Amino acid sequence: MKYSPKKLGILGGGQLACMLAEAARDLGQDVLAYVKSSSEPIAIKAFQWSENLSDVFKRTDTLIFENEFVELPDEEIKEDLSFFPSLKLIRYLCNKVDQKLCLKKLGIQTSPFEINENGTPLNWVKEKAKQFSGGAVVKWAERGYDGHGVKVLDRDEDIEEVAEFCQRAVEKQTKVYAEEKIDFRRELALVSCRAKGGDLVFYPLVISNQENSICKEAFGPATSLGVDPILEEKAKHYARKLSESLDLNGCFAIEFFETKDGRLLVNEIAPRVHNSGHFSQWASDASQFENHIRAACEMELIDPKQKEFFGMINLLGPLGTKEVEIESLPALDWPEWSQFYWYDKLKVRPCRKMGHINFFAKTKKEFDLRIEQIKNLENEFWKRIQKTGDVKYAQKN
């Protein structure tokens, strides 16, 4: 009989941890989250949590990750601790240089790249500006997400700024690399889930739209919205190849570029549940969070079935607004074909992920109309958030 943990530890306390905890609760699994502060969403949503890492280690059977950037002191790690996926793999994949080298080794297509192996930042950036004459994207190997740790090198005027960006990486003791700036048709994403025994299920390929380098929308199925089904099959092939070669278990996401000449290039890998899979809460018969918990607890995975058309729109703190502290949410009538999910973060900041809206439709025409309806409601939502009485202005930290 397969073993099902009595208590799951979640390393992290943000919105992904909340959604994992909800899925665990629905499956009858207890959770205990490790958080840095009682103001984190999972604490506000009243799940069990602790700021003591040793305490979490003692009271849990299997530890899962909200994100790959959780710092765990080696002296705290005991041999009998069980991490899902493995701690070694999480530490490997949180380094984007290692990701690039892994893709190259496996023969999986990605954009051409060059690593700065201890070169002087200014001289190295000048060299990359010449090498990638059509433009380059310079990234930190670690600590980069949602547009952080990324700089575009398009013009000679960018060189000094990008060199300073590379110098900050040196100070943080992380490598930098430059990759060719891809003139892509669109960005795509695929979430998959693998069981410890090797069973693999896929969610549909989705079109992912970015705003200020942050995921703003995910629409699908991509193949019903103009993407060649051959690309979805290739994406699944890449996911299978990666997960089998790395023994990567649980949910993971791969972000892609679809080039204008029809190629599929891997951009980045996320070894966890992912923003581009949030639609599965409302449009699938098993969400990415449920399947991730199932995989961690050695339960049978559910091969998810989806609605005909579906979408997810992130609620991002509007640009140009002051930081505000939430007192109450506007009372809006969200349609019955939609799901409003708020993260319970205490403060709104520009570009901060505050929540998301999932929705579905039966036809493409209905889908397009519902996108417009949701966006109109989103605009009204932020207008009301900014009104006096709904919020009070908070002091900057």
N, C-alpha and C positions, 0 to 999 in steps of 0.2 A: 504493500500500500504506500502510495506516495505521501511524502511528508508535507504538511501545510503549516507554516510558521504560526505560532500563537500570537506573536507581536512583531510588527514591522517597524523598523526605525526609518524615518525619513530625514535625510540630511539636507536641511533647508526649510525655510518657513514662508516662502512666497506663494504666488498664485498656483504654480505647478504643484507645489506640495499640498495645497488645499484640495486641488482636484484629484490628486492621488489618494489623499486621505478619505475623501468622499467615496471614491470607488472602492477602497479597502473596506470602509464601513458597510457599504452595500453588499459586499461579499462576506461579511461576518468576520473580518480581520481587524484586530486591534492595531492602532498605530501610536507611535510616540515620536514627535518631531524634535530635531535639534535646531534651535533658533539662536540668533545672536541677541534678540531683543523681544520684549513682550509686545512691541508695537507691530510685529510682523503679522501678515494676514492670517496665517494658520493659528496664531494665538488669539487673534480677534474673533475668529470663527469658532473658538472654544474647543478645538481639538487638544488632546494631551500634548504637552510640549515641555522642554527643559533647556536651560541654558548651560547645562553641565554635560559635556561630551562623554565623560566617563560614565555618568549615570545612564545616558542613552545606550551606550555600549553594553552595560550590565543588564539592562531591562528589555533588550530586544533580541530576536533570533536572526533576522536578516535585515540588512541595511540597504536601502535604495536611495538613489540620488535625485534631488530636484534639479540640480544642474551639475555640470562637470567642473565647476570652479570652487567647490567646497574644499577648504584647506584643513587637512587632518594631520596633526603632528604625529610623526613616526613613533614617538615614545608612547603614544596613546593606543597604537594599533597592536592588538594581541592576535596570536596565531589562530585562535578559535573563532575569531570574528568572521562572519559570512557577509560579503558585499555582493550586490547584484545591480549591474554587471560587476565584474571583478574590479577591485581597486587599481590593480596594475593596468587594466585596460582603460579605465577612466582617466588615469594620469597620463596615459599614452595619447589618447584621443583629444585631451584638452589642449594639446600642443598642435597648432595648425601646420607647423613645419613637418612634424611627424605625420600628420594627415596627408600632406602633399607627397611626401616620400613613400608612404604606404600606397597611395593611389598609383604612383609611378611604377612601383615594384609589381603591383597586381595588373598592370596594363590597362587601368581604367582611365579614360580620357579626362583630363583636367587642363586648365589654362597653363601655358608655359610660365615657369617661375624661376627665380634666382634668390638664393639665401645669402644674407650678409654674414660671411664668416669672419667677423672681427675687423672688417674694414672701417676706415674713418667715415662716419656718417655722411659728411658733406661730399667727399669724393665718391663714395659708393652711390649716393643719390644722383650725382651728375652722370655717372656711368650708366645707371639704369634709365635715366631720361633719354640717353642716346640709344641704348639697346632697345627699349620699348618706345619707339618713335611715335607710335599711335596712342600712347598713353599707358600708364601703369597704375596699379593699385598696390600701395605699400601697407603691410599689415604687421602688427605684433604677433609673434607666435603664440603668446598667452595673454590672458586677461582682456581679451577683446570680445565684445558682443554688442548687438543692437547699434552698430555704427561706431562704438568706442574701439580704439585700437586700429583704426583704418584711416588712411589718407590717400586721396587721389593725386597722382602726379601727371598733370595734363600739359602744363606749360613751364617754360623756364622760370616764370615768376613763382612757381610752386616750390622750387628747389630748396630755398632757405627754410621755408616752413616745414617741409617734409624732413629735412635734415634734423631740425629741432625735435620733431616727432620721433625720429630714430634715436636721437640722443636720450630721450626720456625712456625709451625701451632699454637702452644700455644701463641706465640708472636703476631700472626695475629688474635688471638681470634677465631679460628675455630677448630672444633673437627677433630679428625682423626679416621679412622677405618681400620681394616685389613680384607681382604677377602681371601678365599682359592684361590690359583693360579690354574686356570683351564687348564688342558691339552686338549685344544679344537682341533677339526678337522678344523674348520674355523670360521670366524666371519661373521655375517649376520646383515642386517639392514632393517627396514621397516619404510617408511614414510606414514602417514595417514593424512587425513584432515576431521575435524568435523565442521559442521555448528552449529550455536546457537540453532537451532531447534532439533538437534540430528542426522541429516543425516551424514553418515560417508562414505568416499570414501578411497580407498587404492591404493597406487602405488605398483608395484611388489616387493617382497622380493629380496634383492640383496646380493651378496657376497662382503664383504668389506675387503680390504687388507690394512694393516697398514705398515708404514715405520717410524721407530723411534717414535712409539706411535702416529703417525699422519695419518689420512686417506690418503692413496695414490691412491687407485683405488676402484671403485664400478662397478661391472659387473652383468648383469642380462639378462633375468629373472633368478633368482637363480634356479628355478625348471627346467629350460632348460639346466642348467650347473651342474646337478648332485645332487641337493638338493631335498630331499623327499618332495613332495607336502603336506604331512601331517604337516611338520614343518611350511610351509607358512600359513596353516589354523590355526595352533596353535598361530603363531605370530599375525594374524589378531584377533583371539579371545582375546589375551592379550591386543591388542591395543583398542579393543572395551570396554573391562572390565575397563581398566585404564581411558579412556576418559569419560566413563559414570559415573564412581564412583567419579572422580575428577571434572567433568564438564569442561573438558579440550577441548577448542575450537580452531579452526585453524589448521595449519599443525603442526605435532609433529613427532619426530622420536624415535624409540626404537632400541637400539643396542643389539645384542644377541651373545652368544656363542653357537655353535653347538658342543656338546661334542662327544667324540669318541664312546660313547655308544648310540648316537642318541637322547639325551635330548636337549631341548632348554632352555637356561638360559638367563634371562634378565641381561645385563651388566649395561646399563645406559639409562636414558630417557632425551630427549632434547625437551623442550616445544616450539618449533619454527621450521622454515624451517632449513634444515640440509644438510651438505656436501654430504651425501649419496644419496640425492635426486636431485643433480644437473643435472643428466642425463635427467631429465624430460624436461629440456629446449629444447632439440633437438630430443628426442626419444618419447615424449608423445604429445598428442593433447591438453593437458593443463598442464602447469608446476606446480610444488609445489608452486611457487611464485604467479602464477595467482590464484590458488585455495585458498591460504591464504588470498589474498586481497578480493576475492569473499566472503569468510567467514566473514571477518572483516566488509565488507560493506553490509552484509546480502543479497548477491546475491546468486543465485542457484549455487551449486557446480557442476563441471564437473567430471563425472566418467571417469578417464583417460584411454585411449587406447594407447598401446605401440608398438614400432617396435619389430620385431621377436627377435633380440639380440641387446644389447646396452651396452655402457660402458662410464665411466668417469675416466679420469686420471688427478690427481692434478699436477700442476707445482709447485714443492717445491724448494725453494732455495737450491742448492747443498751443501752437507756437505763439510767442508774443504775449502770453498771459503771465501774470504774477503767480508765484506759488501760493496756493490757497489750501486751507484746511477744511475738510468736509464736515459739515454739521448735519446735513440731511440730503437725501437724493430727490431730484424732481419726480413728481408723480406723473409719469407718462404711460399711455396705453400702448404697450408693445403688442404687436399682432400675435394671434394664437399660433401662427406658423413660424414664430421667432422665439428665441431664448435669450434673455438679458442676463449676463453673468458679470457681477461686480466683484472686484478683488478685495474690497475692504481696506485699501491702503488709506492712511489717514490724511495724506497730502497729495494734491494734484500739482504736478510740475510739467512744464513743456516737454512733450514727446514721451512722457512716462506712461507705461502700460497700466491703465486703470481698470479695464474690464474688456469684455467683448460681447458681440451679438452674433448668434448663430441663426441661420434661417434655411429654409428649403423651398422648393417649388417643383411642380410636375412638368412644366413645359419651359422652353427657353424664353418665350415671350413673358410668361409669368415671372420667371427668374429675373429678367431685366427690370420689370416693373417693381419687383420687391427690393432689388438693390437700391433703386431710386427712393422708395418709401423709407427704407432703413436709414439711408443717408440724410434724408430730410429730418427724421426723428433724431438722429445723432446731432445734427446742427442745433435743433431745438434743445436737446439735452444740455449741450455745452453753454448755450445762451442762458439757460436757467441756472446752471451751476455758478455762473459768474455774477448772478444778481445778488444784491444785498439781502441777507436773510437766509439764503441757502448755504452760504459759506462765510467764514470770517478769514481775513488775511492773516497768514502766519508769518512769524519772524523767520528769516533765512537762517539756516544753521551755519 
